Amino acid sequence: MIAPQAPQVAAEPKPIRRLNENLINKIAAGEIILRPASALKELIENCLDAGATSIRVTVKDGGLKLLQIQDNGCGIRKSDLPILAERFTTSKLSTFSDLKKIATYGFRGEALASISHVAHLSVITKVKGDTCAWKAAFSDGVLVDPKTLDKAEPKACAGNDGTTITIEDLFYNTPTRLSALRSTSEEYSRILDVITKYAIHNPKVAFVCKKSGTSAPDLSTPSSSEIPATIRLLYGHSIAKELIHHELSSALPKNVESESMDEYEDSRDEDPSSWNAELYFTNANYQAKKMVFLLFINHRLVDSPRMKKALEAVYTNILPKGASPFVYLSLQIDPRAVDVNVHPTKREVHFLNEEAITERVADAMQQNLVQQNHSRTFEYQVVASSSGGDPKKIYSQHKVRTSMTDRTLDSMFPVVNQANQVAQSSAAASRAEQTTPTTTLEKAREVHESQCFLTSVVSLRARVVKGKHRQLSEILEKNTFVGIVDIHRCLSLIQHSTKLYLVNHDALAEELFYQLGLRQFGDISRIKLDPPPSLRELLEIAVEAENTESSALDKGQIVDRIATLLVSRRDMLVDYFSLTISADGHVESIPLLLRGYTPNLDNLPGFLMRLGPQVDWTSEAECFDTFLRELAYFYIPTPPVSEDPENEKYKAERWQIEHILFPAIRRYLLPAKSLLDRDVVQIANLPDLYKVFERC
């Protein structure tokens, strides 16, 4: 990645100018209207604020050519139309104190203004009791004639009670934003997703969405239904039949059932920290590849990655690996405890006692899931033999190792017991202090994918997923560790089904740690080095061991160049990779890719030295890729020098490979086909061996 050049200092300060009003409005529009779905979200919220019980959406080309939304709400007065699309015009606020108790969706008065700056906007509206409807078109926040774009007045027209807003040619004047959007089909899917979520939360409102020119809607919900019925209609019977419904509140003790909630309602009136929650979540019978999480806070659709992770963690020991639940959560919090004005699109809110509320909700879900899981009954049938008598016998050659406590190779040799090995491993890990957030998930060595919107990182992650080999993935995900064959040649044995495989655990580890670094990019934990060693001294140790005769630089110059390079990029290294280098050149921390696994710090000098010549610093994607490859190489197990099985380092390394590395490989590695060429080799098949024995 190319480091930015330092800006040239002007001889004289440049004058500060007020931005052009049109430019200000376009900047604001870019914050509010990100894509058609975000414009639709704003408009749906306006419809609901207007008391609509029917909302119809018509879409063309994913909302880019046409996005029309019609409601039967209270409508807009003709006298208000001239300022309808101006910024900061709203009926929801009058004083700052109103913001502290806002209970509506919109309040800033920026949605229609923003849309008018990046699209052609027209409105048809009728207030109940008026003799006719009024039509108005807007451009850059001003009421205009749609053909001449000259200033104009609203025109009388026919229309029903309510409002119809039409957006045409979205982003016609911002081609960069337009080209950055995905396909029209994907944009339409996002629109359907927004409508689906609001339809579930507002079952008393009828929603319809269809493409322009078609008669049959792609989404249609009736009014006066209930949340479970709407979930069944929009997400399917498989989810609806496995739903658990639960309610809880701040006034309701943990040990009181939700049916008793009415007894506690009176105590909540004057407490600004009061809250209540309504939950619909799936039980252990439902499994999906991706979690569906609908979160509404005071009826506002919002995102909360932390809350999502916490609720998903409830299912860790209930669902199989890779399976995810469906969760709908509606939180009602006193408006005085909620700050809605923290995000341009109102996608996020801040509220008091967030951690405590999340914990209460997670505990309630866990209690319900455990109770239902204990009460589950299973039907089974006995497979009879062909004669119709006793159950079919499973012969020894077809039996599969299923328990991790089964005998391994180590049990066949006179080595110390596992308890001592654990102690030795802990002693080895104490060479450095591991500093990570003290959450339950990390204690269980969970590795979650960080949120990253850098195109280069997204592309690298996609490449890993695309390169996953299905058959090899199944072997590694369901393998049982048999034992280390040769720690110096990095060879181990694993079993899958009735087959035995010889694997190069260093090759698997290198790919694993590369993927773990990519998975946690920008949010990697740290190993703190105390006291922090000198970067230059570490580089000198590594360079001294290298043969530099072919280089035009002497060893001192090589050290200087690498040290200068790393110090100049220390901000990027700490932000993206948690490699902390102080301004005076001391290494304060290194990345921690897997909790409980400590790399051999004897290899730290070599790792830092290779960051100079081996990392491509001229291209962002290549920089991230080559850095993570070097980090992964630093992390692979290092064969101990001693071959004495009683040596402490020898025992600690073997324990770390078996009890930390291989479980992580089973859980996180997406192996590429290239590993099959020489790093994973089948050496035996149990049924075939029995045939050999039968001939002897």
For each residue, the residues with C-beta under 8 A, 3 or more apart:
1: 572 617 618 619 620 623 624
2: 617 618 619
3: 568 569 617
4:
5:
6:
7:
8:
9:
10: 13 14
11:
12:
13: 10
14: 10
15:
16:
17:
18:
19: 23 24 27
20: 23 24
21: 24 25
22: 25 26 117 140
23: 19 20 26 27
24: 19 20 21 27 28
25: 21 22 28 29 87 113 114 117 140 141
26: 22 23 29 30 117 118 174
27: 19 23 24 30 31
28: 24 25 31 32 87 110 113 114 117 344
29: 25 26 32 33 113 114 115 117 118
30: 26 27 33 34 118 174 177
31: 27 28 114 344 345
32: 28 29 38 42 110 111 114 344 345
33: 29 30 38 39 42 111 114 115 118 170
34: 30 38 345
35: 38 39 63 181 187 190
36: 39 40 59 62 63 64 67 170 187 190 191
37: 40 41 63 187 190 191 193 194
38: 32 33 34 35 41 42 345
39: 33 35 36 42 43 63 67 111 115 119 167 170
40: 36 37 43 44 57 63 67 69 191 194 195
41: 37 38 44 45 194 301 345
42: 32 33 38 39 45 46 106 111 115 345
43: 39 40 46 47 69 111 165
44: 40 41 47 48 55 69 194 195 198
45: 41 42 48 49 105 106 300
46: 42 43 49 50 105 106 111 112 163
47: 43 44 50 52 55 69 71 73 163
48: 44 45 51 52 55 105 198 202 205 299
49: 45 46 73 92 104 105 106
50: 46 47 71 73 74 75 162 163
51: 48 73 74
52: 47 48 55 71 72 73 162 205
53: 72 204 205 206 223
54: 71 72 205 206 208 223
55: 44 47 48 52 69 70 71 205 206 207 208
56: 69 70 71 207 208 209
57: 40 67 68 69 70 191 195 207 208 209 210
58: 66 67 68 69 70 209 210 211 212
59: 36 62 63 66 67 68 188 191 209 210 211 212
60: 63 64 65 66 67 211 212 213
61: 64 65 66 184
62: 36 59 181 183 184 185 186 187 188 191
63: 35 36 37 39 40 59 60 66 67 167 170 187 188 191
64: 36 60 61 169 170 171 178 181 184 187
65: 60 61 168 169 170 212
66: 58 59 60 61 63 166 167 168 212
67: 36 39 40 57 58 59 60 63 166 167 168 170 191
68: 57 58 59 164 165 166 167
69: 40 43 44 47 55 56 57 58 164 165
70: 55 56 57 58 162 163 164 165
71: 47 50 52 54 55 56 162 163 164
72: 52 53 54 160 161 162
73: 47 49 50 51 52 162 163
74: 50 51 127 128 162
75: 50 125 126 127 128 130 161 162 163
76: 80 81 84 123 125 127 163
77: 80 81 127
78: 81 127 130 134 154
79: 82
80: 76 77 83 84
81: 76 77 78 84 123 125 134 136 143 154
82: 79 143 153 154
83: 80 86 89
84: 76 80 81 89 112 123 136 138 143
85: 112 113 115 116 121 138 141 142 143
86: 83 89 109 113 141
87: 25 28 109 110 113 141
88: 108 109 110 113
89: 83 84 86 109 113
90: 93 106 107 108 109
91:
92: 49 98 102 104 106 107 109
93: 90 98 99 102 107
94: 98
95: 98
96: 99 100
97: 100 101
98: 92 93 94 95 101 102
99: 93 96 102 107 340 341
100: 96 97 335 336
101: 97 98 335 336
102: 92 93 98 99 107 335 340
103: 298 335
104: 49 92 107
105: 45 46 48 49 299 300 346
106: 42 45 46 49 90 92 109 111 346
107: 90 92 93 99 102 104 340 341
108: 88 90 111 341
109: 86 87 88 89 90 92 106 112 113
110: 28 32 87 88 113 114 344
111: 32 33 39 42 43 46 106 108 114 115
112: 46 84 85 109 115 116 121 138 165
113: 25 28 29 85 86 87 88 89 109 110 116 117 141
114: 25 28 29 31 32 33 110 111 117 118
115: 29 33 39 42 85 111 112 118 119 121 167 170
116: 85 112 113 119 121 138 139 140 141 142
117: 22 25 26 28 29 113 114 140 141
118: 26 29 30 33 114 115 170 171 172 173 174 177
119: 39 115 116 167 168 169 170 171 172
120: 137 139 146 167 168 169 172
121: 85 112 115 116 137 138 139 165 166 167
122: 135 136 137 138 146 165 166 168
123: 76 81 84 135 136 137 138 163 164 165 166
124: 133 134 135 157 159 163 164 166
125: 75 76 81 133 134 159 162 163 164
126: 75 130 132 133 134 159 160 161 162 163
127: 74 75 76 77 78 130 161
128: 74 75 161
129:
130: 75 78 126 127 133 134
131:
132: 126 156 157 158 159
133: 124 125 126 130 156 157 158 159 160
134: 78 81 124 125 126 130 154 155 156 157 159
135: 122 123 124 154 155 156 157 159
136: 81 84 122 123 143 154 155
137: 120 121 122 123 143 144 145 146 152
138: 84 85 112 116 121 122 123 141 142 143 144
139: 116 120 121 142 144 149
140: 22 25 116 117
141: 25 85 86 87 113 116 117 138
142: 85 116 138 139 151
143: 81 82 84 85 136 137 138 151 152 153 154
144: 137 138 139 148 149 150 151 152
145: 137 148 149 150 151 152
146: 120 122 137 149
147:
148: 144 145
149: 139 144 145 146
150: 144 145
151: 142 143 144 145
152: 137 143 144 145 155
153: 82 143
154: 78 81 82 134 135 136 143
155: 134 135 136 152
156: 132 133 134 135
157: 124 132 133 134 135
158: 132 133
159: 124 125 126 132 133 134 135 164
160: 72 126 133
161: 72 75 126 127 128
162: 50 52 70 71 72 73 74 75 125 126
163: 46 47 50 70 71 73 75 76 123 124 125 126
164: 68 69 70 71 123 124 125 159
165: 43 68 69 70 112 121 122 123
166: 66 67 68 121 122 123 124
167: 39 63 66 67 68 115 119 120 121 170
168: 65 66 67 119 120 122
169: 64 65 119 120 172
170: 33 36 39 63 64 65 67 115 118 119 167 178
171: 64 118 119 174 175 177 178 181
172: 118 119 120 169 178
173: 118
174: 26 30 118 171 177 178
175: 171 178 179
176: 179 180
177: 30 118 171 174 180 181
178: 64 170 171 172 174 175 181
179: 175 176
180: 176 177
181: 35 62 64 171 177 178 187
182: 186 187
183: 62 186 187
184: 61 62 64 187 188
185: 62 188 189
186: 62 182 183 189 190
187: 35 36 37 62 63 64 181 182 183 184 190 191
188: 59 62 63 184 185 191 192 211
189: 185 186 192 193
190: 35 36 37 186 187 193 194
191: 36 37 40 57 59 62 63 67 187 188 194 195 209
192: 188 189 195 196 209 218 219
193: 37 189 190 196 197
194: 37 40 41 44 190 191 197 198 301
195: 40 44 57 191 192 198 199 207 209 219
196: 192 193 199 200 219 234 235
197: 193 194 200 201 294 301
198: 44 48 194 195 201 202 207 301
199: 195 196 202 203 205 207 219 221 230 234
200: 196 197 203 227 230 231 234 294 328
201: 197 198 227 294 296 299 301 328 330
202: 48 198 199 205 207
203: 199 200 221 223 224 225 226 227 229 230
204: 53 223 224 225
205: 48 52 53 54 55 199 202 223
206: 53 54 55 220 221 222 223
207: 55 56 57 195 198 199 202 219 220 221
208: 54 55 56 57 217 219 220 221
209: 56 57 58 59 191 192 195 217 218 219 220
210: 57 58 59 214 215 216 217 218 219
211: 58 59 60 188 214 218
212: 58 59 60 65 66
213: 60
214: 210 211
215: 210
216: 210
217: 208 209 210 220
218: 192 209 210 211
219: 192 195 196 199 207 208 209 210 234
220: 206 207 208 209 217
221: 199 203 206 207 208 225 230 233 234
222: 206 225
223: 53 54 203 204 205 206
224: 203 204
225: 203 204 221 222 229 230 233
226: 203 229 230
227: 200 201 203 230 231 280 328
228: 231 232 240 243 245 280
229: 203 225 226 232 233 240
230: 199 200 203 221 225 226 227 233 234
231: 200 227 228 234 235 239 240 243 280 328
232: 228 229 235 236 237 239 240
233: 221 225 229 230
234: 196 199 200 219 221 230 231
235: 196 231 232 239 240 292 326
236: 232 239 240
237: 232 240 241
238: 241 242 286
239: 231 232 235 236 242 243 282 286 326
240: 228 229 231 232 235 236 237 243
241: 237 238
242: 238 239 282 283 285 286
243: 228 231 239 240 280 281 282 283 326
244: 279 280 281 282 283 365 368 369 372
245: 228 278 279 280
246: 258 278 279 281 364 365 368
247: 258 261 276 277 278 279
248: 252 258 261 276 277 279 360 361 364
249: 252 261 264 265 268 274 275 276 277
250: 268 271 273 274 275 276 357
251: 264 265 267 268 271 274
252: 248 249 256 258 260 261 264 276
253: 256
254: 360 363 364
255:
256: 252 253 260 261 264
257: 260
258: 246 247 248 252 261
259:
260: 252 256 257 263 264
261: 247 248 249 252 256 258 264 265 276
262: 265
263: 260
264: 249 251 252 256 260 261 267 268
265: 249 251 261 262 268
266: 269
267: 251 264 271
268: 249 250 251 264 265 271 274 276
269: 266 274
270:
271: 250 251 267 268 274 334
272: 334 336 337 352
273: 250 334 337 352 353
274: 249 250 251 268 269 271 333 334
275: 249 250 331 332 333 334 337 353 357
276: 247 248 249 250 252 261 268 331 332
277: 247 248 249 329 330 331 332 357 360 361
278: 245 246 247 329 330
279: 244 245 246 247 248 327 328 329 330 361 364 365
280: 227 228 231 243 244 245 326 327 328
281: 243 244 246 311 325 326 327 328 365 368
282: 239 242 243 244 285 286 325 326 327
283: 242 243 244 286 369 372 373
284: 315 318 319 369 372 373 376
285: 242 282 376
286: 238 239 242 282 283 325 326
287: 319 320 323 324
288: 291 292 323 324 325 326
289: 322 323 324
290: 324
291: 288 308 312 324 325 326 327
292: 235 288 324 325 326 327
293: 308 311 312 327 329
294: 197 200 201 301 327 328 329
295: 301 302 303 304 307 308 329 331
296: 201 299 300 301 302 329 330 331
297: 300 302 331 333 338 349 351
298: 103 331 332 333 335 338 340 349
299: 48 105 201 296 330
300: 45 105 296 297 340 346 349
301: 41 194 197 198 201 294 295 296
302: 295 296 297 346 347 348 349
303: 295 308 347 348
304: 295 307 308 348
305: 308 309 451
306: 309 310 354 358
307: 295 304 310 311 329 354 358 361
308: 291 293 295 303 304 305 311 312
309: 305 306 312 313 441 448
310: 306 307 313 314 358 359 362
311: 281 293 307 308 314 327 329 358 361 362 365
312: 291 293 308 309 315 316 324 325 327
313: 309 310 316 362 440 441 446
314: 310 311 318 362 365 366 369
315: 284 312 318 319 323 324 325 369
316: 312 313 319 441 444 446
317:
318: 284 314 315 369 373
319: 284 287 315 316 323 324 325
320: 287 323
321: 477 667
322: 289
323: 287 288 289 315 319 320
324: 287 288 289 290 291 292 312 315 319
325: 281 282 286 288 291 292 312 315 319
326: 235 239 243 280 281 282 286 288 291 292
327: 279 280 281 282 291 292 293 294 311 312 365
328: 200 201 227 231 279 280 281 294
329: 277 278 279 293 294 295 296 307 311 361
330: 201 277 278 279 296 299
331: 275 276 277 295 296 297 298 357
332: 275 276 277 298
333: 274 275 297 298 337 338 351 352
334: 271 272 273 274 275 337 338
335: 100 101 102 103 298 338
336: 100 101 272
337: 272 273 275 333 334 351 352 353
338: 297 298 333 334 335 349 350 351 352
339: 342 349 350 351
340: 99 102 107 298 300 346 349
341: 99 107 108
342: 339 348 349 350
343: 346 347 348 349
344: 28 31 32 110
345: 31 32 34 38 41 42
346: 105 106 300 302 340 343 349
347: 302 303 343
348: 302 303 304 342 343
349: 297 298 300 302 338 339 340 342 343 346
350: 338 339 342 354
351: 297 333 337 338 339 354 357
352: 272 273 333 337 338
353: 273 275 337 356 357
354: 306 307 350 351 357 358
355: 358 359
356: 353 359 360
357: 250 275 277 331 351 353 354 360 361
358: 306 307 310 311 354 355 361 362
359: 310 355 356 362 363
360: 248 254 277 356 357 363 364
361: 248 277 279 307 311 329 357 358 364 365
362: 310 311 313 314 358 359 365 366
363: 254 359 360 366 367
364: 246 248 254 279 360 361 367 368
365: 244 246 279 281 311 314 327 361 362 368 369
366: 314 362 363 369 370
367: 363 364 370 371
368: 244 246 281 364 365 371 372
369: 244 283 284 314 315 318 365 366 372 373
370: 366 367 373 374
371: 367 368 374 375
372: 244 283 284 368 369 375 376
373: 283 284 318 369 370 376
374: 370 371
375: 371 372
376: 284 285 372 373
377:
378:
379:
380:
381:
382: 391
383: 391 392
384: 388 389 390 391 392
385: 388 389 390 391 392 393
386:
387:
388: 384 385
389: 384 385
390: 384 385 393
391: 382 383 384 385
392: 383 384 385
393: 385 390
394: 398 399
395: 398 399
396: 399 690
397: 498 686 687 689 690
398: 394 395 498 686 687
399: 394 395 396 498 686
400: 495 497 498
401: 406 480 495
402: 406 480
403: 406
404: 480 481
405:
406: 401 402 403 480
407: 411 412
408: 411 481 482 483 658
409: 412 413 482 483 484 485 493
410: 413 415 483 484 654 658
411: 407 408
412: 407 409
413: 409 410 645
414:
415: 410 645 646 651
416: 420 421 646 651
417: 420 421
418: 421 422 655
419: 422 423
420: 416 417 423 424 651
421: 416 417 418 424 425 651 652 654 655
422: 418 419 425 426 655 659
423: 419 420 426 427
424: 420 421 427 428 648 651 652 655
425: 421 422 428 429 651 652 655 656 659
426: 422 423 429 430
427: 423 424 430 648 652
428: 424 425 431 598 648 649 652 653 656
429: 425 426 432 434 596 598
430: 426 427
431: 428 598 601
432: 429 527 528 529 598 601
433: 527 528 530
434: 429 525 526 527 528 592 595 598
435: 525 526 527 528 589 592
436: 442 525 526 592 595
437: 442 525
438: 442 443
439: 442 443
440: 313 443 444
441: 309 313 316 444 446 448
442: 436 437 438 439 445 446 525 595
443: 438 439 440 595
444: 316 440 441
445: 442 594 595 596 660 663 664
446: 313 316 441 442
447: 516 519 520 594 664 668
448: 309 441 519 520
449: 461 519 520
450: 519 520 521 522 523
451: 305 523
452: 457 458 521 522
453: 458
454: 457 458 521 620
455: 458 459
456: 459 460 620 621 624
457: 452 454 460 461 518 521 522 624
458: 452 453 454 455 461 462
459: 455 456 462 463 621
460: 456 457 463 464 518 621 624 625
461: 449 457 458 464 465 518 519
462: 458 459 465 466
463: 459 460 466 467
464: 460 461 467 468 515 518 670
465: 461 462 468 670
466: 462 463
467: 463 464 670 672 673
468: 464 465 473 670 671 672
469: 472 473 671 672 673 675 676
470: 473 474
471: 474 475
472: 469 475 476 671 673 675 676 680
473: 468 469 470 476 477 670 671
474: 470 471 477 478 496
475: 471 472 478 479 494 496 501 680
476: 472 473 479 494 508 665 666 669 671 680
477: 321 473 474 666 667
478: 474 475 496 497 666
479: 475 476 494 495 496 501 662 666
480: 401 402 404 406 494 495 496
481: 404 408 492 493 494 658 662
482: 408 409 492 493 494 495 500
483: 408 409 410 492 493 658
484: 409 410 487 491 492 493 505 654 657 658
485: 409 489 491 492 493 502
486: 489 490 491
487: 484 490 639 640 650 653 654 657
488: 639 643
489: 485 486
490: 486 487 504 505 506 507 637 639
491: 484 485 486 502 503 504 505
492: 481 482 483 484 485 502 503 505 657 662
493: 409 481 482 483 484 485 500 501 502 503
494: 475 476 479 480 481 482 500 501 503 662
495: 400 401 479 480 482 499 500 501
496: 474 475 478 479 480 499 501
497: 400 478
498: 397 398 399 400 685 686 687
499: 495 496 682 684 685 686
500: 482 493 494 495 682 683 684 685 686
501: 475 479 493 494 495 496 680 681 682 683
502: 485 491 492 493 680 681 683
503: 491 492 493 494 507 508 679 680 681
504: 490 491 507 508 678 679 680
505: 484 490 491 492 508 509 637 657 661 662
506: 490 509 510 636 637
507: 490 503 504 510 511 675 679
508: 476 503 504 505 511 512 665 669 671 675 679 680
509: 505 506 512 513 632 635 636 637 661 665
510: 506 507 513 514 632 633 635 636
511: 507 508 514 515 632 669 671 672 675
512: 508 509 515 516 632 661 664 665 668 669
513: 509 510 516 517 593 594 631 632 635 636
514: 510 511 517 518 628 629 631 632
515: 464 511 512 518 519 668 669 670
516: 447 512 513 519 520 593 594 664 668
517: 513 514 520 521 524 577 591 593 628 631 632
518: 457 460 461 464 514 515 521 624 628
519: 447 448 449 450 461 515 516 668
520: 447 448 449 450 516 517 523 524 525 593
521: 450 452 454 457 517 518 524 576 577 624
522: 450 452 457 575 576
523: 450 451 520
524: 517 520 521 577 578 591 592 593
525: 434 435 436 437 442 520 578 591 592 595
526: 434 435 436 578 580 589 590 591 592
527: 432 433 434 435 589 590 591 592 598
528: 432 433 434 435 588 589
529: 432 532 533 587 588 589 590
530: 433
531:
532: 529 582 586 587 588
533: 529 537 538 586 587 604
534: 537 538 585 586 587
535: 538 539 563 566 567 581 585 586 587 608
536: 539 540 559 563 585
537: 533 534 540 541
538: 533 534 535 541 542 587 604 605 608 609
539: 535 536 542 543 559 562 563 605 608 609
540: 536 537 543 544 555 559
541: 537 538 544 545 605
542: 538 539 545 546 605 606 608 609
543: 539 540 546 548 555 558 559 562 609
544: 540 541 555
545: 541 542 606
546: 542 543 555 609
547: 550
548: 543 551 553 554 555 558
549:
550: 547
551: 548 554 558
552:
553: 548 557 558 561
554: 548 551 557 558
555: 540 543 544 546 548 558 559
556: 559 560
557: 553 554 560 561
558: 543 548 551 553 554 555 561 562 612
559: 536 539 540 543 555 556 562 563
560: 556 557 563 564
561: 553 557 558 564 565 612
562: 539 543 558 559 565 566 608 609 611 612
563: 535 536 539 559 560 566 567 585
564: 560 561 567 568
565: 561 562 568 569 611 612 617
566: 535 562 563 569 570 573 581 608 611 612
567: 535 563 564 570 581 583 585
568: 3 564 565
569: 3 565 566 572 573 617
570: 566 567 573 574 580 581 582 583
571: 574 575
572: 1 569 575 576
573: 566 569 570 576 577 579 580 581
574: 570 571 577 578 579 580 581
575: 522 571 572
576: 521 522 572 573 624
577: 517 521 524 573 574 591 627 631
578: 524 525 526 574 589 590 591 592
579: 573 574 587 589 590 591
580: 526 570 573 574 587 588 589 590
581: 535 566 567 570 573 574 585 586 587 588
582: 532 570 585 586 588
583: 567 570
584:
585: 534 535 536 563 567 581 582
586: 532 533 534 535 581 582
587: 529 532 533 534 535 538 579 580 581 590 604 608
588: 528 529 532 580 581 582
589: 435 526 527 528 529 578 579 580
590: 526 527 529 578 579 580 587 599 604
591: 517 524 525 526 527 577 578 579 631
592: 434 435 436 524 525 526 527 578 595
593: 513 516 517 520 524 597 631 635
594: 445 447 513 516 597 660 664
595: 434 436 442 443 445 525 592
596: 429 445 660
597: 593 594 635 656 660 661 664
598: 428 429 431 432 434 527 601 656
599: 590 603 634 635
600: 603 637 638
601: 431 432 598 604
602: 638
603: 599 600 606 607 634 638
604: 533 538 587 590 601 607 608 634
605: 538 539 541 542 608 609
606: 542 545 603 609 610 634
607: 603 604 610 611 630 631 633 634
608: 535 538 539 542 562 566 587 604 605 611
609: 538 539 542 543 546 562 605 606 612
610: 606 607 613 614 615 630 633
611: 562 565 566 607 608 614 615 627 630
612: 558 561 562 565 566 609 615
613: 610
614: 610 611 626 629 630
615: 610 611 612 623 626 627 630
616: 619 622 623 625 626
617: 1 2 3 565 569 623
618: 1 2 622 623
619: 1 2 616 622 623
620: 1 454 456 623 624
621: 456 459 460 624 625
622: 616 618 619 625 626
623: 1 615 616 617 618 619 620 626 627
624: 1 456 457 460 518 521 576 620 621 627 628
625: 460 616 621 622 628 629
626: 614 615 616 622 623 629 630
627: 577 611 615 623 624 630 631
628: 514 517 518 624 625 631 632
629: 514 614 625 626 632 633
630: 607 610 611 614 615 626 627 633 634
631: 513 514 517 577 591 593 607 627 628 634 635
632: 509 510 511 512 513 514 517 628 629 635 636
633: 510 607 610 629 630 636
634: 599 603 604 606 607 630 631
635: 509 510 513 593 597 599 631 632
636: 506 509 510 513 632 633
637: 490 505 506 509 600 653 656 657 661
638: 600 602 603 653
639: 487 488 490 653
640: 487 643 647 649 650 653
641: 649
642: 647 649 650
643: 488 640 650
644: 647 650
645: 413 415 650 651
646: 415 416 650 651
647: 640 642 644 650 651
648: 424 427 428 651 652
649: 428 640 641 642 652 653
650: 487 640 642 643 644 645 646 647 653 654
651: 415 416 420 421 424 425 645 646 647 648 654 655
652: 421 424 425 427 428 648 649 655 656
653: 428 487 637 638 639 640 649 650 656 657
654: 410 421 484 487 650 651 657 658
655: 418 421 422 424 425 651 652 658 659
656: 425 428 597 598 637 652 653 659 660 661
657: 484 487 492 505 637 653 654 660 661 662
658: 408 410 481 483 484 654 655 661 662
659: 422 425 655 656 662 663
660: 445 594 596 597 656 657 663 664
661: 505 509 512 597 637 656 657 658 664 665
662: 479 481 492 494 505 657 658 659 665 666
663: 445 659 660 666 667
664: 445 447 512 516 594 597 660 661 667 668 669
665: 476 508 509 512 661 662 668 669
666: 476 477 478 479 662 663 669
667: 321 477 663 664
668: 447 512 515 516 519 664 665
669: 476 508 511 512 515 664 665 666
670: 464 465 467 468 473 515
671: 468 469 472 473 476 508 511 675 680
672: 467 468 469 511 675
673: 467 469 472 676 677
674: 677
675: 469 472 507 508 511 671 672 679 680
676: 469 472 673 679 680
677: 673 674
678: 504 681
679: 503 504 507 508 675 676
680: 472 475 476 501 502 503 504 508 671 675 676
681: 501 502 503 678
682: 499 500 501 685
683: 500 501 502
684: 499 500 688 689
685: 498 499 500 682 688 689
686: 397 398 399 498 499 500 689 690
687: 397 398 498 690 691
688: 684 685 691 692
689: 397 684 685 686 692 693
690: 396 397 686 687 693 694
691: 687 688 694 695
692: 688 689 695 696
693: 689 690 696
694: 690 691
695: 691 692
696: 692 693
